[in-house]
């Protein structure tokens, strides 16, 4: 589903991510080539998903939070089957 142009309030999560990306990466560095920017973005995405703590995710990185939620779901299914 496409979001209409000039309606950032319809996609707050991605707008927030773009703001974080601008603040943490693009405003701190100047890239000479597309490849340099691509590599830096790839490294930042690894940091963002695996190491950056997110307050809204109980101060866990997204991948750790995802595993934690899955573990809770599996535990809940186990207890319900007892």
DSSP file (Angstrom, degrees, kcal/mol; ACC not computed):
  #  RESIDUE AA STRUCTURE BP1 BP2  ACC     N-H-->O    O-->H-N    N-H-->O    O-->H-N    TCO  KAPPA ALPHA  PHI   PSI    X-CA   Y-CA   Z-CA
    1    1 A X              0   0    0      0, 0.0     2,-0.3     0, 0.0     0, 0.0   0.000 360.0 360.0 360.0 130.3    0.0    0.0    0.0
    2    2 A X        -     0   0    0      1,-0.0     2,-0.4     0, 0.0     0, 0.0  -0.643 360.0-134.9 -90.9 146.5    1.4    3.4   -1.0
    3    3 A X        -     0   0    0     -2,-0.3     3,-0.1     1,-0.1     4,-0.1  -0.838  31.0-106.6 -98.6 135.5    1.2    6.4    1.2
    4    4 A X    >   -     0   0    0     -2,-0.4     3,-0.7     1,-0.1     6,-0.1  -0.254  44.9 -92.8 -59.9 147.3    0.2    9.7   -0.4
    5    5 A X  T 3  S+     0   0    0      1,-0.2    -1,-0.1     3,-0.0     0, 0.0  -0.233 106.4  18.9 -58.8 149.0    2.9   12.2   -0.9
    6    6 A X  T 3  S+     0   0    0      1,-0.1    -1,-0.2    -3,-0.1     3,-0.1   0.827  91.0 113.5  59.7  37.4    3.5   14.9    1.8
    7    7 A X    X   +     0   0    0     -3,-0.7     3,-2.0     1,-0.1     4,-0.2  -0.475  25.7 157.3-131.2  63.1    1.6   12.9    4.5
    8    8 A X  G >   +     0   0    0      1,-0.3     3,-1.6     2,-0.2     7,-0.2   0.767  68.7  68.8 -61.8 -24.9    4.4   12.0    7.0
    9    9 A X  G >  S+     0   0    0      1,-0.3     3,-0.5     2,-0.1    -1,-0.3   0.675  90.5  63.4 -68.1 -14.5    1.8   11.5    9.8
   10   10 A X  G <  S+     0   0    0     -3,-2.0    -1,-0.3     1,-0.2    -2,-0.2   0.553 112.7  33.2 -85.1  -7.3    0.5    8.5    8.0
   11   11 A X  G <>  +     0   0    0     -3,-1.6     4,-2.0    -4,-0.2    -1,-0.2  -0.405  68.8 158.1-143.9  62.1    3.8    6.6    8.4
   12   12 A X  H <> S+     0   0    0     -3,-0.5     4,-2.4     1,-0.2     5,-0.2   0.828  70.3  57.6 -61.2 -36.0    5.2    7.8   11.7
   13   13 A X  H  > S+     0   0    0      1,-0.2     4,-2.2     2,-0.2    -1,-0.2   0.935 110.5  41.1 -65.0 -46.1    7.5    4.8   12.3
   14   14 A X  H  > S+     0   0    0      2,-0.2     4,-2.6    -3,-0.2    -1,-0.2   0.863 113.7  53.9 -71.4 -33.5    9.5    5.2    9.1
   15   15 A X  H  X S+     0   0    0     -4,-2.0     4,-1.9    -7,-0.2    -1,-0.2   0.905 109.4  48.9 -64.0 -40.4    9.6    9.0    9.5
   16   16 A X  H  X S+     0   0    0     -4,-2.4     4,-2.3     2,-0.2    -2,-0.2   0.915 110.8  50.3 -63.5 -43.6   11.0    8.5   13.0
   17   17 A X  H  X S+     0   0    0     -4,-2.2     4,-2.8     1,-0.2    -2,-0.2   0.917 108.7  51.8 -61.5 -43.3   13.6    6.0   11.6
   18   18 A X  H  X S+     0   0    0     -4,-2.6     4,-2.4     1,-0.2    -1,-0.2   0.887 109.1  51.1 -61.1 -38.0   14.6    8.5    8.9
   19   19 A X  H  X S+     0   0    0     -4,-1.9     4,-2.5     2,-0.2    -1,-0.2   0.917 111.5  46.7 -64.1 -43.8   15.1   11.2   11.6
   20   20 A X  H  X S+     0   0    0     -4,-2.3     4,-3.2     2,-0.2     5,-0.3   0.914 112.2  50.8 -63.8 -43.7   17.3    8.8   13.6
   21   21 A X  H  X>S+     0   0    0     -4,-2.8     4,-2.1     1,-0.2     5,-1.6   0.909 111.7  47.4 -61.3 -43.9   19.3    7.9   10.5
   22   22 A X  I  <>S+     0   0    0     -4,-2.4     5,-2.5    -5,-0.2     6,-0.2   0.933 116.9  43.3 -62.5 -46.4   19.8   11.5    9.6
   23   23 A X  I  <5S+     0   0    0     -4,-2.5    -2,-0.2     1,-0.2    -1,-0.2   0.922 121.7  36.9 -66.5 -46.1   20.9   12.4   13.1
   24   24 A X  I  <5S+     0   0    0     -4,-3.2    -1,-0.2    -5,-0.2    -2,-0.2   0.744 134.9   6.7 -83.9 -24.5   23.2    9.4   13.8
   25   25 A X  I >X5S+     0   0    0     -4,-2.1     3,-1.0    -5,-0.3     4,-0.9   0.735 122.5  43.9-123.6 -62.9   24.7    8.9   10.4
   26   26 A X  I 34<S+     0   0    0     -5,-1.6     3,-0.3     1,-0.3    -4,-0.2   0.809 112.4  50.2 -70.0 -31.1   24.2   11.4    7.6
   27   27 A X  T 34<S+     0   0    0     -5,-2.5    -1,-0.3    -6,-0.3    -4,-0.1   0.627 112.4  49.8 -80.5 -10.3   24.6   14.6    9.6
   28   28 A X  T <4 S+     0   0    0     -3,-1.0     2,-0.3    -6,-0.2    -2,-0.2   0.589 111.3  45.2-100.5 -13.4   27.9   13.3   11.0
   29   29 A X     <  -     0   0    0     -4,-0.9     2,-0.5    -3,-0.3    -1,-0.1  -0.924  60.8-146.6-133.8 154.8   29.7   12.2    7.9
   30   30 A X        -     0   0    0     -2,-0.3     2,-0.4    -3,-0.0    -3,-0.1  -0.990  21.3-150.5-118.9 127.7   30.3   13.4    4.4
   31   31 A X        -     0   0    0     -2,-0.5     3,-0.1     1,-0.1    -2,-0.0  -0.812  13.4-166.6-103.8 136.4   30.5   10.7    1.7
   32   32 A X  S    S+     0   0    0     -2,-0.4     2,-0.3     1,-0.1    -1,-0.1   0.746  75.3  24.6 -89.8 -26.8   32.6   11.0   -1.4
   33   33 A X  S  > S-     0   0    0      1,-0.1     4,-1.8     0, 0.0     5,-0.1  -0.918  74.6-118.2-136.0 161.3   31.0    8.2   -3.3
   34   34 A X  H  > S+     0   0    0     -2,-0.3     4,-2.8     1,-0.2     5,-0.2   0.900 116.2  55.8 -61.9 -41.1   27.7    6.2   -3.4
   35   35 A X  H  > S+     0   0    0      1,-0.2     4,-2.6     2,-0.2     5,-0.2   0.905 105.6  50.7 -60.5 -42.3   29.7    3.1   -2.5
   36   36 A X  H  > S+     0   0    0      1,-0.2     4,-2.2     2,-0.2    -1,-0.2   0.912 112.8  46.0 -61.4 -43.5   31.1    4.8    0.6
   37   37 A X  H  X S+     0   0    0     -4,-1.8     4,-2.5     2,-0.2    -2,-0.2   0.897 111.6  52.3 -66.1 -40.4   27.6    5.9    1.7
   38   38 A X  H  X S+     0   0    0     -4,-2.8     4,-2.5     2,-0.2    -2,-0.2   0.917 110.3  47.3 -62.8 -44.6   26.2    2.4    1.0
   39   39 A X  H  X S+     0   0    0     -4,-2.6     4,-2.4     2,-0.2    -1,-0.2   0.921 112.9  48.8 -63.4 -44.6   28.8    0.7    3.1
   40   40 A X  H  X S+     0   0    0     -4,-2.2     4,-2.3     1,-0.2    -2,-0.2   0.903 112.4  48.5 -62.8 -41.0   28.3    3.1    6.0
   41   41 A X  H  X S+     0   0    0     -4,-2.5     4,-2.6     2,-0.2    -2,-0.2   0.908 110.1  51.6 -65.9 -41.7   24.5    2.6    5.8
   42   42 A X  H  X S+     0   0    0     -4,-2.5     4,-1.7     1,-0.2    -2,-0.2   0.916 111.9  46.7 -60.4 -43.9   24.9   -1.2    5.7
   43   43 A X  H  X S+     0   0    0     -4,-2.4     4,-2.2     1,-0.2    -1,-0.2   0.889 111.8  51.2 -65.8 -39.2   27.1   -1.0    8.8
   44   44 A X  H  X S+     0   0    0     -4,-2.3     4,-3.5     1,-0.2    -2,-0.2   0.903 106.6  53.8 -65.6 -39.9   24.6    1.4   10.5
   45   45 A X  H  X S+     0   0    0     -4,-2.6     4,-2.4     2,-0.2     5,-0.2   0.892 108.2  50.5 -62.1 -38.8   21.7   -1.0    9.8
   46   46 A X  H  X S+     0   0    0     -4,-1.7     4,-2.3     2,-0.2     5,-0.4   0.944 113.7  45.0 -61.6 -47.4   23.7   -3.8   11.5
   47   47 A X  H  X>S+     0   0    0     -4,-2.2     5,-2.6     1,-0.2     4,-2.3   0.934 113.5  50.5 -59.8 -47.4   24.3   -1.6   14.5
   48   48 A X  H  <5S+     0   0    0     -4,-3.5    14,-0.6     1,-0.2    -2,-0.2   0.887 118.9  35.7 -60.8 -42.3   20.6   -0.4   14.6
   49   49 A X  H  <5S+     0   0    0     -4,-2.4    14,-2.4    -5,-0.2    15,-0.3   0.772 130.1  26.8 -86.0 -27.6   19.2   -3.9   14.4
   50   50 A X  H  <5S+     0   0    0     -4,-2.3    11,-0.2    -5,-0.2    -3,-0.2   0.677 133.0  15.8-112.1 -21.4   21.7   -5.9   16.5
   51   51 A X  T  <5S+     0   0    0     -4,-2.3     2,-0.4    -5,-0.4    -3,-0.2   0.658  89.9  98.6-129.5 -24.1   23.3   -3.5   19.0
   52   52 A X      < -     0   0    0     -5,-2.6    10,-0.4    -6,-0.2     2,-0.2  -0.565  68.4-131.1 -76.7 124.8   21.4   -0.2   19.4
   53   53 A X        -     0   0    0     -2,-0.4     2,-0.5     8,-0.1     8,-0.2  -0.546  17.5-154.6 -75.7 137.7   19.2   -0.2   22.5
   54   54 A X  B > > -A   60   0A   0      6,-1.4     3,-1.8    -2,-0.2     5,-1.5  -0.963  10.4-150.9-117.5 120.5   15.6    0.9   21.8
   55   55 A X  G > 5S+     0   0    0     -2,-0.5     3,-0.9     1,-0.3    -1,-0.1   0.844  98.6  55.3 -57.5 -36.0   13.6    2.4   24.7
   56   56 A X  G 3 5S+     0   0    0      1,-0.3    -1,-0.3     2,-0.1    -3,-0.0   0.572 103.7  57.4 -76.4  -6.9   10.3    1.2   23.2
   57   57 A X  G X 5S-     0   0    0     -3,-1.8     3,-0.8     3,-0.2    -1,-0.3  -0.203 129.2 -89.3-114.6  40.2   11.7   -2.4   23.1
   58   58 A X  T < 5S-     0   0    0     -3,-0.9    -3,-0.2     1,-0.2    -2,-0.1   0.849  81.3 -62.3  56.3  36.9   12.5   -2.7   26.8
   59   59 A X  T 3 <S+     0   0    0     -5,-1.5     2,-0.3     1,-0.2    -1,-0.2   0.851 108.0 126.2  57.0  39.6   16.0   -1.3   26.1
   60   60 A X  B <   -A   54   0A   0     -3,-0.8    -6,-1.4    -6,-0.8    -1,-0.2  -0.859  68.0-104.3-117.4 157.1   16.9   -4.2   23.8
   61   61 A X     >  -     0   0    0     -2,-0.3     4,-2.7   -11,-0.2     5,-0.2  -0.499  41.9-107.3 -71.2 152.4   18.1   -4.2   20.3
   62   62 A X  H  > S+     0   0    0    -14,-0.6     4,-2.6   -10,-0.4     5,-0.2   0.868 118.2  48.9 -53.7 -42.4   15.4   -5.2   17.8
   63   63 A X  H  > S+     0   0    0    -14,-2.4     4,-2.1     2,-0.2    -1,-0.2   0.910 113.0  47.2 -67.1 -39.8   16.8   -8.7   17.1
   64   64 A X  H  > S+     0   0    0    -15,-0.3     4,-2.3     2,-0.2    -2,-0.2   0.915 112.8  49.9 -65.2 -41.7   17.2   -9.5   20.8
   65   65 A X  H  X S+     0   0    0     -4,-2.7     4,-2.7     2,-0.2     5,-0.2   0.910 108.6  52.8 -62.0 -42.8   13.7   -8.2   21.4
   66   66 A X  H  X S+     0   0    0     -4,-2.6     4,-2.3    -5,-0.2    -1,-0.2   0.915 110.8  46.5 -60.0 -44.3   12.3  -10.3   18.6
   67   67 A X  H  X S+     0   0    0     -4,-2.1     4,-2.4     2,-0.2    -1,-0.2   0.886 111.5  52.5 -64.9 -38.5   13.9  -13.4   20.1
   68   68 A X  H  X S+     0   0    0     -4,-2.3     4,-2.2     2,-0.2    -2,-0.2   0.921 110.1  47.4 -63.4 -45.2   12.6  -12.5   23.5
   69   69 A X  H  X S+     0   0    0     -4,-2.7     4,-2.5     2,-0.2    -2,-0.2   0.913 111.8  50.7 -63.2 -42.6    9.1  -12.2   22.2
   70   70 A X  H  X S+     0   0    0     -4,-2.3     4,-2.8     1,-0.2    -2,-0.2   0.910 109.3  51.0 -61.7 -41.8    9.3  -15.5   20.3
   71   71 A X  H  X S+     0   0    0     -4,-2.4     4,-2.6     1,-0.2    -1,-0.2   0.905 110.3  49.4 -62.5 -41.4   10.6  -17.2   23.5
   72   72 A X  H  X S+     0   0    0     -4,-2.2     4,-2.6     2,-0.2    -2,-0.2   0.908 111.5  49.1 -63.9 -41.5    7.6  -15.8   25.5
   73   73 A X  H  X S+     0   0    0     -4,-2.5     4,-2.5     2,-0.2    -2,-0.2   0.927 112.6  47.3 -63.2 -44.5    5.2  -17.0   22.8
   74   74 A X  H  X S+     0   0    0     -4,-2.8     4,-2.1     2,-0.2    -2,-0.2   0.904 113.1  48.9 -63.3 -41.2    6.8  -20.5   22.8
   75   75 A X  H  X S+     0   0    0     -4,-2.6     4,-2.5     2,-0.2    -2,-0.2   0.906 111.1  50.3 -64.3 -42.0    6.7  -20.6   26.6
   76   76 A X  H  X S+     0   0    0     -4,-2.6     4,-2.3     1,-0.2    -2,-0.2   0.910 110.2  49.4 -63.5 -43.0    3.1  -19.5   26.6
   77   77 A X  H  X S+     0   0    0     -4,-2.5     4,-1.4     2,-0.2    -1,-0.2   0.891 110.8  51.4 -62.4 -39.2    2.1  -22.2   24.1
   78   78 A X  H  X S+     0   0    0     -4,-2.1     4,-0.6     1,-0.2     3,-0.4   0.941 111.2  46.4 -62.7 -47.7    3.9  -24.8   26.2
   79   79 A X  H >< S+     0   0    0     -4,-2.5     3,-0.8     1,-0.2    -2,-0.2   0.863 110.0  53.9 -65.4 -35.6    2.1  -23.7   29.4
   80   80 A X  H 3< S+     0   0    0     -4,-2.3    -1,-0.2     1,-0.2    -2,-0.2   0.801 105.5  54.5 -68.1 -27.5   -1.3  -23.7   27.5
   81   81 A X  H 3<        0   0    0     -4,-1.4    -1,-0.2    -3,-0.4    -2,-0.2   0.606 360.0 360.0 -82.1 -10.6   -0.7  -27.3   26.4
   82   82 A X    <<        0   0    0     -3,-0.8    -1,-0.2    -4,-0.6    -2,-0.1   0.478 360.0 360.0 -76.4 360.0   -0.1  -28.6   29.9
